[in-house]
Amino acid sequence: MKAYRVFDVGKFGAGRIAEMSRDELDAGNVAVKIAYASVNYKDALTARGKAKIAMKFPLVAGIDLAGVVEASGDARFKPGDEVIVHSFGLGAEHDGGYAELGRFPADWIHPLPEGLSLFESSALGVAGHTAALAIDLMEMNGLAPAKGKVLVNGATGGVASIAIDILAHRGYHVVAMSGKPQQAQYLKGLGAKEIIGRAQIPERQRPLEDAQWAGAVDAVGGAQLGWLLRRMQRDGVVAAFGNASGADFQGNVLPFILRGVRLLGVNVNNPFETMSRLWGRLATDLKPRHLERIARRIRFEDLDQAFDELLAARVTGRQVVDFSLR
Ligand SMILES: NC(=O)c1ccc[n+]([C@@H]2O[C@H](COP(=O)([O-])OP(=O)(O)OC[C@H]3O[C@@H](n4cnc5c(N)ncnc54)[C@H](OP(=O)(O)O)[C@@H]3O)[C@@H](O)[C@H]2O)c1
């Protein structure tokens, strides 16, 4: 079968489409025929060897997938069941989604929740899960539509697009901050009320700026995270999940100690029960309304191009490999 495999080349590995036999797949008591696998920023880093993500070689890349059980050695699953798999080292330590078949331990597998199609679950994937977790955490920390505006930074990205859609549907006034001003119509179509250009960070910054936002969702990290922390309202909450512009950020403690700003770390690798609860919400009260607009189906053969465009920040929304496309 065909797979996108990362080989031990260069500093952190390099990926390409290659033939492999089913017997070479990592072990697992459930075999899944993969229908869709989404393209995430982390996958692009893995495929292009830009970070130490691949923990074994060769590795089938792809950090999430949706498909149909082909064979099962576990009573919880039977052939024909529709399932979602992600996390637990998928696409890093264990063969992931960019292959026609995968084998996974049953404990990692979510039955497709009622209310989502297989395509929708892959359009969401790790990105949707991250957006849901960020919003879940922010609301647990006091965010509500009446508190004020919510900034979404890196707005046209996969996680951010889904976050805008969910937040707008929940009644928030969403301000989308993006490096792609030409995508204003797209962002408005998802529910953003205001669109602003990517922040220009001055060399010298005041420790606090005018308070503008009750909440912020940040895909970008780097200097921009420090920039937006200075602009949070009293008791504002920031969900930081990304590092698209860098891992370091510069800031000061005044937003925390004078305004009570809360900086929430978002990591999608959670206990299975937490992930199941969030999938339940993504299928119901947190279900985005514009997934067909956000996610574009691509052919497996187009993965290399998809990675390069993602790393160059030229992609809007999500890309999903549809294994039925030839
Ligand atoms: N914590 C977790 O568990 C978790 C889970 C999923 C993803 N992530 C991380 O979250 C981030 C976003 O993931 P994604 O899959 O949504 O990626 P993505 O689709 O590539 O989105 C990233 C967006 O960030 C903006 N951006 C890119 N490069 C930038 C730069 N140099 N400076 C400023 N903005 C830049 C772009 O949006 P605009 O052009 O609109 O500004 C881009 O579309 C990545 O860092 C990823 O590794 C973390």
The ligand as a MOL file (V3000), in Angstrom:
LIG
                    3D

  0  0  0     0  0            999 V3000
M  V30 BEGIN CTAB
M  V30 COUNTS 48 52 0 0 0
M  V30 BEGIN ATOM
M  V30 1 N -0.9460 22.8780 21.8040 0
M  V30 2 C -1.4380 21.9120 21.0630 0
M  V30 3 O -1.8080 20.8580 21.5470 0
M  V30 4 C -1.5460 22.1840 19.5840 0
M  V30 5 C -2.4920 21.5070 18.8180 0
M  V30 6 C -2.6410 21.8640 17.4700 0
M  V30 7 C -1.8160 22.8460 16.9100 0
M  V30 8 N -0.8670 23.4370 17.6910 0 CHG=1
M  V30 9 C -0.0080 24.5040 17.1580 0
M  V30 10 O -0.8530 25.5980 16.8220 0
M  V30 11 C -0.3150 26.3370 15.7460 0
M  V30 12 C -1.3530 26.4420 14.6530 0
M  V30 13 O -1.6410 25.1570 14.1260 0
M  V30 14 P -2.5120 25.0220 12.8090 0
M  V30 15 O -2.5870 23.5610 12.4960 0
M  V30 16 O -3.7600 25.8130 12.9480 0 CHG=-1
M  V30 17 O -1.5240 25.7200 11.7640 0
M  V30 18 P -1.8350 26.6000 10.4830 0
M  V30 19 O -3.0950 26.1310 9.8400 0
M  V30 20 O -0.5830 26.6210 9.6920 0
M  V30 21 O -2.1120 28.0520 11.0920 0
M  V30 22 C -1.1040 28.8970 11.5970 0
M  V30 23 C -1.4750 30.3430 11.2700 0
M  V30 24 O -0.6140 31.1990 12.0010 0
M  V30 25 C -0.3340 32.3410 11.2300 0
M  V30 26 N 1.1220 32.3780 11.0090 0
M  V30 27 C 1.8910 31.5230 10.3740 0
M  V30 28 N 3.1910 31.8810 10.3960 0
M  V30 29 C 3.2150 33.0070 11.0580 0
M  V30 30 C 4.2480 33.8870 11.4060 0
M  V30 31 N 5.5230 33.6540 11.0770 0
M  V30 32 N 3.9270 34.9740 12.1110 0
M  V30 33 C 2.6610 35.1760 12.4520 0
M  V30 34 N 1.6370 34.3660 12.1530 0
M  V30 35 C 1.9090 33.3000 11.4570 0
M  V30 36 C -1.0470 32.2100 9.8940 0
M  V30 37 O -2.3230 32.8370 9.9870 0
M  V30 38 P -2.5850 34.3540 9.4530 0
M  V30 39 O -1.8620 34.4770 8.1510 0
M  V30 40 O -4.0530 34.4580 9.3320 0
M  V30 41 O -2.0140 35.2660 10.5100 0
M  V30 42 C -1.2550 30.7110 9.8040 0
M  V30 43 O -2.3310 30.3820 8.9700 0
M  V30 44 C 0.9710 25.6080 15.3410 0
M  V30 45 O 2.0500 26.2190 15.9950 0
M  V30 46 C 0.7310 24.1950 15.8760 0
M  V30 47 O 1.9270 23.4940 16.1010 0
M  V30 48 C -0.7230 23.1230 19.0060 0
M  V30 END ATOM
M  V30 BEGIN BOND
M  V30 1 1 1 2
M  V30 2 2 2 3
M  V30 3 1 2 4
M  V30 4 1 4 5
M  V30 5 2 4 48
M  V30 6 2 5 6
M  V30 7 1 6 7
M  V30 8 2 7 8
M  V30 9 1 8 9
M  V30 10 1 8 48
M  V30 11 1 9 10
M  V30 12 1 9 46
M  V30 13 1 10 11
M  V30 14 1 11 12
M  V30 15 1 11 44
M  V30 16 1 12 13
M  V30 17 1 13 14
M  V30 18 2 14 15
M  V30 19 1 14 16
M  V30 20 1 14 17
M  V30 21 1 17 18
M  V30 22 2 18 19
M  V30 23 1 18 20
M  V30 24 1 18 21
M  V30 25 1 21 22
M  V30 26 1 22 23
M  V30 27 1 23 24
M  V30 28 1 23 42
M  V30 29 1 24 25
M  V30 30 1 25 26
M  V30 31 1 25 36
M  V30 32 1 26 27
M  V30 33 1 26 35
M  V30 34 2 27 28
M  V30 35 1 28 29
M  V30 36 1 29 30
M  V30 37 2 29 35
M  V30 38 1 30 31
M  V30 39 2 30 32
M  V30 40 1 32 33
M  V30 41 2 33 34
M  V30 42 1 34 35
M  V30 43 1 36 37
M  V30 44 1 36 42
M  V30 45 1 37 38
M  V30 46 2 38 39
M  V30 47 1 38 40
M  V30 48 1 38 41
M  V30 49 1 42 43
M  V30 50 1 44 45
M  V30 51 1 44 46
M  V30 52 1 46 47
M  V30 END BOND
M  V30 END CTAB
M  END
